[in-house]
Amino acid sequence: MQRLFEVSIDDQAEADRVLEKYLKKRVKDLLYQSRVDCVKEYYRDPNTLETIDDAHACPIQLQYEQYLAGRLKWCSDEVWPRLCAYWCTDDFKLKRARAQECRFKSQDIAQNRGGSRPFTETQQVLGKNFGLAKATFMNTFAVMHSGFKSVDSTGNSGPIRCQKAQKLIDDYMSAVRRVAHPDEVDGEHEHMEGEGEGDVEEESQQVHEQELNGKVLYDLSGGTPHGRFAIANGVVRAADIRAAAKENNICPSNSVSMQSMA
Protein backbone atom coordinates (compact mmCIF):
# COMPACT_ATOMS: atom_id res chain seq x y z
CA MET A 1 0.00 0.00 0.00
CA GLN A 2 1.27 3.45 -0.89
CA ARG A 3 2.24 5.49 2.15
CA LEU A 4 0.49 8.83 2.00
CA PHE A 5 1.84 10.26 5.24
CA GLU A 6 4.95 9.89 7.31
CA VAL A 7 5.47 11.02 10.89
CA SER A 8 8.38 10.77 13.25
CA ILE A 9 8.12 8.68 16.39
CA ASP A 10 8.30 11.80 18.54
CA ASP A 11 5.24 13.25 16.79
CA GLN A 12 3.23 10.01 16.69
CA ALA A 13 1.01 10.81 19.68
CA GLU A 14 0.25 14.29 18.35
CA ALA A 15 -0.44 12.91 14.87
CA ASP A 16 -2.87 10.36 16.33
CA ARG A 17 -4.68 13.10 18.23
CA VAL A 18 -5.00 15.28 15.14
CA LEU A 19 -6.22 12.37 13.01
CA GLU A 20 -8.84 11.39 15.58
CA LYS A 21 -10.09 14.98 15.78
CA TYR A 22 -10.23 15.22 12.00
CA LEU A 23 -12.18 11.96 11.64
CA LYS A 24 -14.67 12.97 14.34
CA LYS A 25 -15.43 16.15 12.43
CA ARG A 26 -15.77 14.28 9.16
CA VAL A 27 -18.22 11.82 10.71
CA LYS A 28 -20.22 14.69 12.24
CA ASP A 29 -20.34 16.46 8.88
CA LEU A 30 -21.37 13.22 7.19
CA LEU A 31 -24.29 12.69 9.58
CA TYR A 32 -25.44 16.27 9.09
CA GLN A 33 -25.28 16.13 5.29
CA SER A 34 -26.87 12.68 5.19
CA ARG A 35 -30.11 13.99 6.69
CA VAL A 36 -30.18 16.87 4.19
CA ASP A 37 -29.50 14.49 1.30
CA CYS A 38 -32.24 12.19 2.59
CA VAL A 39 -34.77 15.04 2.51
CA LYS A 40 -33.69 15.89 -1.02
CA GLU A 41 -34.05 12.25 -2.05
CA TYR A 42 -37.56 12.10 -0.52
CA TYR A 43 -38.66 15.11 -2.58
CA ARG A 44 -36.98 13.97 -5.79
CA ASP A 45 -39.35 13.89 -8.78
CA PRO A 46 -39.35 10.32 -10.15
CA ASN A 47 -39.91 11.57 -13.70
CA THR A 48 -37.48 14.47 -13.99
CA LEU A 49 -35.19 13.33 -11.15
CA GLU A 50 -35.06 16.96 -10.04
CA THR A 51 -35.22 17.83 -6.35
CA ILE A 52 -34.88 20.72 -3.93
CA ASP A 53 -31.50 22.22 -3.03
CA ASP A 54 -29.70 22.10 0.31
CA ALA A 55 -31.00 25.50 1.43
CA HIS A 56 -34.62 24.35 1.15
CA ALA A 57 -33.98 20.82 2.42
CA CYS A 58 -32.08 21.81 5.56
CA PRO A 59 -35.00 23.22 7.62
CA ILE A 60 -37.41 20.40 6.70
CA GLN A 61 -38.06 17.81 9.40
CA LEU A 62 -39.52 14.53 8.09
CA GLN A 63 -41.32 11.74 9.90
CA TYR A 64 -39.70 8.36 10.45
CA GLU A 65 -41.46 6.67 7.51
CA GLN A 66 -40.56 9.58 5.24
CA TYR A 67 -36.89 9.34 6.20
CA LEU A 68 -37.02 5.63 5.43
CA ALA A 69 -38.43 6.38 1.97
CA GLY A 70 -35.54 8.75 1.25
CA ARG A 71 -32.88 6.11 1.82
CA LEU A 72 -29.42 6.89 0.48
CA LYS A 73 -27.84 4.16 -1.62
CA TRP A 74 -24.50 4.15 0.21
CA CYS A 75 -26.10 3.27 3.56
CA SER A 76 -26.84 -0.38 4.37
CA ASP A 77 -30.34 -1.73 5.01
CA GLU A 78 -29.36 -2.54 8.59
CA VAL A 79 -28.01 0.90 9.51
CA TRP A 80 -30.49 3.13 7.69
CA PRO A 81 -33.52 2.54 9.98
CA ARG A 82 -31.36 3.32 13.03
CA LEU A 83 -30.15 6.54 11.47
CA CYS A 84 -33.73 7.54 10.61
CA ALA A 85 -34.82 6.77 14.16
CA TYR A 86 -32.05 8.95 15.56
CA TRP A 87 -33.17 11.91 13.43
CA CYS A 88 -36.61 11.58 15.03
CA THR A 89 -35.40 11.53 18.64
CA ASP A 90 -35.97 14.47 20.97
CA ASP A 91 -32.23 14.60 21.65
CA PHE A 92 -31.39 15.19 17.98
CA LYS A 93 -34.21 17.69 17.51
CA LEU A 94 -33.05 19.65 20.56
CA LYS A 95 -29.43 19.78 19.38
CA ARG A 96 -30.58 20.83 15.92
CA ALA A 97 -32.84 23.56 17.32
CA ARG A 98 -30.02 24.91 19.48
CA ALA A 99 -27.63 25.01 16.52
CA GLN A 100 -30.19 26.86 14.40
CA GLU A 101 -30.87 29.32 17.21
CA CYS A 102 -27.16 30.11 17.52
CA ARG A 103 -26.90 30.76 13.79
CA PHE A 104 -29.97 33.00 13.78
CA LYS A 105 -28.67 35.02 16.74
CA SER A 106 -25.39 35.77 14.99
CA GLN A 107 -25.03 39.39 13.91
CA ASP A 108 -22.88 38.30 10.99
CA ILE A 109 -24.64 37.47 7.74
CA ALA A 110 -22.01 34.80 7.11
CA GLN A 111 -19.88 33.05 9.71
CA ASN A 112 -17.93 30.54 7.69
CA ARG A 113 -18.08 30.03 3.94
CA GLY A 114 -15.50 27.28 3.78
CA GLY A 115 -18.11 24.55 3.50
CA SER A 116 -17.33 21.09 4.85
CA ARG A 117 -13.66 21.21 3.83
CA PRO A 118 -11.49 21.38 6.98
CA PHE A 119 -8.87 24.05 7.57
CA THR A 120 -5.87 21.82 6.89
CA GLU A 121 -7.42 20.42 3.72
CA THR A 122 -8.15 23.95 2.45
CA GLN A 123 -4.53 24.85 3.22
CA GLN A 124 -3.31 21.85 1.23
CA VAL A 125 -5.48 22.75 -1.78
CA LEU A 126 -4.19 26.33 -1.72
CA GLY A 127 -0.61 25.07 -1.62
CA LYS A 128 -1.18 22.69 -4.49
CA ASN A 129 -2.99 25.19 -6.72
CA PHE A 130 -1.14 28.41 -5.92
CA GLY A 131 2.10 27.48 -4.17
CA LEU A 132 3.16 27.37 -0.53
CA ALA A 133 3.21 31.18 -0.25
CA LYS A 134 -0.60 31.13 -0.44
CA ALA A 135 -0.98 28.22 1.99
CA THR A 136 -0.25 30.27 5.12
CA PHE A 137 -2.51 30.22 8.16
CA MET A 138 -3.79 33.75 7.59
CA ASN A 139 -4.61 33.34 3.90
CA THR A 140 -6.25 29.98 4.60
CA PHE A 141 -8.30 31.55 7.40
CA ALA A 142 -9.39 34.32 5.02
CA VAL A 143 -10.31 31.80 2.29
CA MET A 144 -12.32 29.75 4.77
CA HIS A 145 -14.48 32.80 5.42
CA SER A 146 -14.67 34.19 1.88
CA GLY A 147 -15.40 30.88 0.20
CA PHE A 148 -12.99 28.97 -2.03
CA LYS A 149 -14.95 29.89 -5.14
CA SER A 150 -14.12 33.55 -4.56
CA VAL A 151 -10.33 32.97 -4.57
CA ASP A 152 -8.70 34.98 -7.35
CA SER A 153 -6.19 33.76 -9.92
CA THR A 154 -3.26 34.51 -7.61
CA GLY A 155 -4.62 32.55 -4.65
CA ASN A 156 -5.84 35.49 -2.56
CA SER A 157 -9.16 35.32 -0.76
CA GLY A 158 -12.23 37.17 -1.95
CA PRO A 159 -14.39 39.60 0.06
CA ILE A 160 -15.17 38.41 3.60
CA ARG A 161 -18.78 38.99 4.59
CA CYS A 162 -18.33 37.82 8.16
CA GLN A 163 -17.71 40.95 10.22
CA LYS A 164 -16.17 39.05 13.12
CA ALA A 165 -13.70 37.21 10.87
CA GLN A 166 -12.74 40.40 9.05
CA LYS A 167 -12.13 42.18 12.35
CA LEU A 168 -9.89 39.35 13.54
CA ILE A 169 -7.82 39.62 10.37
CA ASP A 170 -7.60 43.41 10.62
CA ASP A 171 -6.62 43.28 14.31
CA TYR A 172 -4.01 40.60 13.66
CA MET A 173 -2.43 42.49 10.76
CA SER A 174 -2.37 45.72 12.76
CA ALA A 175 -0.66 43.95 15.66
CA VAL A 176 1.96 42.40 13.35
CA ARG A 177 2.68 45.83 11.89
CA ARG A 178 3.16 47.23 15.40
CA VAL A 179 5.70 44.49 16.07
CA ALA A 180 7.49 45.29 12.83
CA HIS A 181 7.33 49.07 13.42
CA PRO A 182 7.52 49.54 17.21
CA ASP A 183 8.21 53.29 16.87
CA GLU A 184 4.84 54.00 15.29
CA VAL A 185 2.20 55.68 17.44
CA ASP A 186 -1.07 53.82 18.09
CA GLY A 187 -0.27 51.36 15.32
CA GLU A 188 -0.68 53.99 12.59
CA HIS A 189 1.76 54.05 9.71
CA GLU A 190 4.09 57.02 9.58
CA HIS A 191 4.79 56.79 5.88
CA MET A 192 8.00 57.99 4.39
CA GLU A 193 7.77 60.45 1.53
CA GLY A 194 6.62 58.71 -1.63
CA GLU A 195 4.74 55.97 0.16
CA GLY A 196 1.08 55.51 -0.66
CA GLU A 197 -1.83 53.08 -0.59
CA GLY A 198 0.09 50.70 -2.83
CA ASP A 199 2.83 50.34 -0.22
CA VAL A 200 0.29 49.65 2.52
CA GLU A 201 -1.45 47.06 0.36
CA GLU A 202 1.86 45.41 -0.47
CA GLU A 203 2.78 45.23 3.22
CA SER A 204 -0.63 43.75 4.05
CA GLN A 205 -0.04 41.08 1.42
CA GLN A 206 3.35 40.31 2.94
CA VAL A 207 1.72 39.85 6.35
CA HIS A 208 -0.75 37.40 4.78
CA GLU A 209 2.13 35.39 3.32
CA GLN A 210 4.19 35.23 6.52
CA GLU A 211 4.11 32.42 9.05
CA LEU A 212 1.66 32.94 11.89
CA ASN A 213 3.04 35.13 14.68
CA GLY A 214 2.49 33.15 17.87
CA LYS A 215 2.83 36.09 20.27
CA VAL A 216 0.33 38.19 18.32
CA LEU A 217 -2.12 35.30 18.08
CA TYR A 218 -1.87 34.66 21.82
CA ASP A 219 -2.52 38.32 22.64
CA LEU A 220 -5.32 38.55 20.07
CA SER A 221 -7.01 35.54 21.67
CA GLY A 222 -6.70 37.09 25.14
CA GLY A 223 -4.54 34.16 26.19
CA THR A 224 -6.41 30.88 26.30
CA PRO A 225 -9.08 31.30 29.01
CA HIS A 226 -11.37 28.89 27.15
CA GLY A 227 -8.64 26.79 25.56
CA ARG A 228 -9.25 28.22 22.08
CA PHE A 229 -7.36 30.51 19.74
CA ALA A 230 -9.02 33.21 17.65
CA ILE A 231 -7.41 31.99 14.41
CA ALA A 232 -6.51 28.46 13.27
CA ASN A 233 -7.76 26.90 16.50
CA GLY A 234 -7.02 23.18 16.58
CA VAL A 235 -4.54 23.53 13.72
CA VAL A 236 -1.65 25.24 15.48
CA ARG A 237 0.19 23.71 18.40
CA ALA A 238 -0.99 25.29 21.64
CA ALA A 239 2.42 24.66 23.22
CA ASP A 240 4.13 26.64 20.44
CA ILE A 241 1.74 29.56 20.84
CA ARG A 242 2.26 29.72 24.60
CA ALA A 243 6.02 29.42 24.19
CA ALA A 244 6.02 32.30 21.70
CA ALA A 245 3.95 34.40 24.11
CA LYS A 246 6.59 34.01 26.82
CA GLU A 247 9.44 35.24 24.65
CA ASN A 248 10.55 38.82 25.25
CA ASN A 249 11.72 39.57 21.72
CA ILE A 250 9.30 38.37 19.06
CA CYS A 251 10.11 38.94 15.44
CA PRO A 252 7.35 39.13 12.79
CA SER A 253 8.50 35.90 11.15
CA ASN A 254 8.15 33.84 14.31
CA SER A 255 6.60 30.65 12.98
CA VAL A 256 4.10 28.28 14.49
CA SER A 257 4.04 24.56 13.86
CA MET A 258 1.06 23.04 12.16
CA GLN A 259 -0.74 20.10 13.73
CA SER A 260 -1.18 17.96 10.64
CA MET A 261 0.55 15.05 9.03
CA ALA A 262 0.54 16.54 5.54
C-alpha positions as CSV (number, residue, x, y, z in Angstrom):
1,M,0.0,0.0,0.0
2,Q,1.3,3.4,-0.9
3,R,2.2,5.5,2.1
4,L,0.5,8.8,2.0
5,F,1.8,10.3,5.2
6,E,4.9,9.9,7.3
7,V,5.5,11.0,10.9
8,S,8.4,10.8,13.3
9,I,8.1,8.7,16.4
10,D,8.3,11.8,18.5
11,D,5.2,13.2,16.8
12,Q,3.2,10.0,16.7
13,A,1.0,10.8,19.7
14,E,0.3,14.3,18.3
15,A,-0.4,12.9,14.9
16,D,-2.9,10.4,16.3
17,R,-4.7,13.1,18.2
18,V,-5.0,15.3,15.1
19,L,-6.2,12.4,13.0
20,E,-8.8,11.4,15.6
21,K,-10.1,15.0,15.8
22,Y,-10.2,15.2,12.0
23,L,-12.2,12.0,11.6
24,K,-14.7,13.0,14.3
25,K,-15.4,16.1,12.4
26,R,-15.8,14.3,9.2
27,V,-18.2,11.8,10.7
28,K,-20.2,14.7,12.2
29,D,-20.3,16.5,8.9
30,L,-21.4,13.2,7.2
31,L,-24.3,12.7,9.6
32,Y,-25.4,16.3,9.1
33,Q,-25.3,16.1,5.3
34,S,-26.9,12.7,5.2
35,R,-30.1,14.0,6.7
36,V,-30.2,16.9,4.2
37,D,-29.5,14.5,1.3
38,C,-32.2,12.2,2.6
39,V,-34.8,15.0,2.5
40,K,-33.7,15.9,-1.0
41,E,-34.1,12.2,-2.0
42,Y,-37.6,12.1,-0.5
43,Y,-38.7,15.1,-2.6
44,R,-37.0,14.0,-5.8
45,D,-39.3,13.9,-8.8
46,P,-39.3,10.3,-10.2
47,N,-39.9,11.6,-13.7
48,T,-37.5,14.5,-14.0
49,L,-35.2,13.3,-11.1
50,E,-35.1,17.0,-10.0
51,T,-35.2,17.8,-6.4
52,I,-34.9,20.7,-3.9
53,D,-31.5,22.2,-3.0
54,D,-29.7,22.1,0.3
55,A,-31.0,25.5,1.4
56,H,-34.6,24.3,1.1
57,A,-34.0,20.8,2.4
58,C,-32.1,21.8,5.6
59,P,-35.0,23.2,7.6
60,I,-37.4,20.4,6.7
61,Q,-38.1,17.8,9.4
62,L,-39.5,14.5,8.1
63,Q,-41.3,11.7,9.9
64,Y,-39.7,8.4,10.5
65,E,-41.5,6.7,7.5
66,Q,-40.6,9.6,5.2
67,Y,-36.9,9.3,6.2
68,L,-37.0,5.6,5.4
69,A,-38.4,6.4,2.0
70,G,-35.5,8.8,1.3
71,R,-32.9,6.1,1.8
72,L,-29.4,6.9,0.5
73,K,-27.8,4.2,-1.6
74,W,-24.5,4.2,0.2
75,C,-26.1,3.3,3.6
76,S,-26.8,-0.4,4.4
77,D,-30.3,-1.7,5.0
78,E,-29.4,-2.5,8.6
79,V,-28.0,0.9,9.5
80,W,-30.5,3.1,7.7
81,P,-33.5,2.5,10.0
82,R,-31.4,3.3,13.0
83,L,-30.2,6.5,11.5
84,C,-33.7,7.5,10.6
85,A,-34.8,6.8,14.2
86,Y,-32.0,9.0,15.6
87,W,-33.2,11.9,13.4
88,C,-36.6,11.6,15.0
89,T,-35.4,11.5,18.6
90,D,-36.0,14.5,21.0
91,D,-32.2,14.6,21.6
92,F,-31.4,15.2,18.0
93,K,-34.2,17.7,17.5
94,L,-33.0,19.6,20.6
95,K,-29.4,19.8,19.4
96,R,-30.6,20.8,15.9
97,A,-32.8,23.6,17.3
98,R,-30.0,24.9,19.5
99,A,-27.6,25.0,16.5
100,Q,-30.2,26.9,14.4
101,E,-30.9,29.3,17.2
102,C,-27.2,30.1,17.5
103,R,-26.9,30.8,13.8
104,F,-30.0,33.0,13.8
105,K,-28.7,35.0,16.7
106,S,-25.4,35.8,15.0
107,Q,-25.0,39.4,13.9
108,D,-22.9,38.3,11.0
109,I,-24.6,37.5,7.7
110,A,-22.0,34.8,7.1
111,Q,-19.9,33.0,9.7
112,N,-17.9,30.5,7.7
113,R,-18.1,30.0,3.9
114,G,-15.5,27.3,3.8
115,G,-18.1,24.5,3.5
116,S,-17.3,21.1,4.9
117,R,-13.7,21.2,3.8
118,P,-11.5,21.4,7.0
119,F,-8.9,24.1,7.6
120,T,-5.9,21.8,6.9
121,E,-7.4,20.4,3.7
122,T,-8.1,23.9,2.5
123,Q,-4.5,24.8,3.2
124,Q,-3.3,21.9,1.2
125,V,-5.5,22.7,-1.8
126,L,-4.2,26.3,-1.7
127,G,-0.6,25.1,-1.6
128,K,-1.2,22.7,-4.5
129,N,-3.0,25.2,-6.7
130,F,-1.1,28.4,-5.9
131,G,2.1,27.5,-4.2
132,L,3.2,27.4,-0.5
133,A,3.2,31.2,-0.3
134,K,-0.6,31.1,-0.4
135,A,-1.0,28.2,2.0
136,T,-0.2,30.3,5.1
137,F,-2.5,30.2,8.2
138,M,-3.8,33.8,7.6
139,N,-4.6,33.3,3.9
140,T,-6.2,30.0,4.6
141,F,-8.3,31.6,7.4
142,A,-9.4,34.3,5.0
143,V,-10.3,31.8,2.3
144,M,-12.3,29.7,4.8
145,H,-14.5,32.8,5.4
146,S,-14.7,34.2,1.9
147,G,-15.4,30.9,0.2
148,F,-13.0,29.0,-2.0
149,K,-14.9,29.9,-5.1
150,S,-14.1,33.6,-4.6
151,V,-10.3,33.0,-4.6
152,D,-8.7,35.0,-7.3
153,S,-6.2,33.8,-9.9
154,T,-3.3,34.5,-7.6
155,G,-4.6,32.5,-4.6
156,N,-5.8,35.5,-2.6
157,S,-9.2,35.3,-0.8
158,G,-12.2,37.2,-2.0
159,P,-14.4,39.6,0.1
160,I,-15.2,38.4,3.6
161,R,-18.8,39.0,4.6
162,C,-18.3,37.8,8.2
163,Q,-17.7,41.0,10.2
164,K,-16.2,39.1,13.1
165,A,-13.7,37.2,10.9
166,Q,-12.7,40.4,9.0
167,K,-12.1,42.2,12.4
168,L,-9.9,39.4,13.5
169,I,-7.8,39.6,10.4
170,D,-7.6,43.4,10.6
171,D,-6.6,43.3,14.3
172,Y,-4.0,40.6,13.7
173,M,-2.4,42.5,10.8
174,S,-2.4,45.7,12.8
175,A,-0.7,44.0,15.7
176,V,2.0,42.4,13.3
177,R,2.7,45.8,11.9
178,R,3.2,47.2,15.4
179,V,5.7,44.5,16.1
180,A,7.5,45.3,12.8
181,H,7.3,49.1,13.4
182,P,7.5,49.5,17.2
183,D,8.2,53.3,16.9
184,E,4.8,54.0,15.3
185,V,2.2,55.7,17.4
186,D,-1.1,53.8,18.1
187,G,-0.3,51.4,15.3
188,E,-0.7,54.0,12.6
189,H,1.8,54.0,9.7
190,E,4.1,57.0,9.6
191,H,4.8,56.8,5.9
192,M,8.0,58.0,4.4
193,E,7.8,60.4,1.5
194,G,6.6,58.7,-1.6
195,E,4.7,56.0,0.2
196,G,1.1,55.5,-0.7
197,E,-1.8,53.1,-0.6
198,G,0.1,50.7,-2.8
199,D,2.8,50.3,-0.2
200,V,0.3,49.6,2.5
201,E,-1.5,47.1,0.4
202,E,1.9,45.4,-0.5
203,E,2.8,45.2,3.2
204,S,-0.6,43.8,4.0
205,Q,0.0,41.1,1.4
206,Q,3.3,40.3,2.9
207,V,1.7,39.8,6.3
208,H,-0.7,37.4,4.8
209,E,2.1,35.4,3.3
210,Q,4.2,35.2,6.5
211,E,4.1,32.4,9.0
212,L,1.7,32.9,11.9
213,N,3.0,35.1,14.7
214,G,2.5,33.1,17.9
215,K,2.8,36.1,20.3
216,V,0.3,38.2,18.3
217,L,-2.1,35.3,18.1
218,Y,-1.9,34.7,21.8
219,D,-2.5,38.3,22.6
220,L,-5.3,38.5,20.1
221,S,-7.0,35.5,21.7
222,G,-6.7,37.1,25.1
223,G,-4.5,34.2,26.2
224,T,-6.4,30.9,26.3
225,P,-9.1,31.3,29.0
226,H,-11.4,28.9,27.2
227,G,-8.6,26.8,25.6
228,R,-9.2,28.2,22.1
229,F,-7.4,30.5,19.7
230,A,-9.0,33.2,17.7
231,I,-7.4,32.0,14.4
232,A,-6.5,28.5,13.3
233,N,-7.8,26.9,16.5
234,G,-7.0,23.2,16.6
235,V,-4.5,23.5,13.7
236,V,-1.7,25.2,15.5
237,R,0.2,23.7,18.4
238,A,-1.0,25.3,21.6
239,A,2.4,24.7,23.2
240,D,4.1,26.6,20.4
241,I,1.7,29.6,20.8
242,R,2.3,29.7,24.6
243,A,6.0,29.4,24.2
244,A,6.0,32.3,21.7
245,A,4.0,34.4,24.1
246,K,6.6,34.0,26.8
247,E,9.4,35.2,24.7
248,N,10.6,38.8,25.2
249,N,11.7,39.6,21.7
250,I,9.3,38.4,19.1
251,C,10.1,38.9,15.4
252,P,7.4,39.1,12.8
253,S,8.5,35.9,11.2
254,N,8.2,33.8,14.3
255,S,6.6,30.7,13.0
256,V,4.1,28.3,14.5
257,S,4.0,24.6,13.9
258,M,1.1,23.0,12.2
259,Q,-0.7,20.1,13.7
260,S,-1.2,18.0,10.6
261,M,0.6,15.0,9.0
262,A,0.5,16.5,5.5
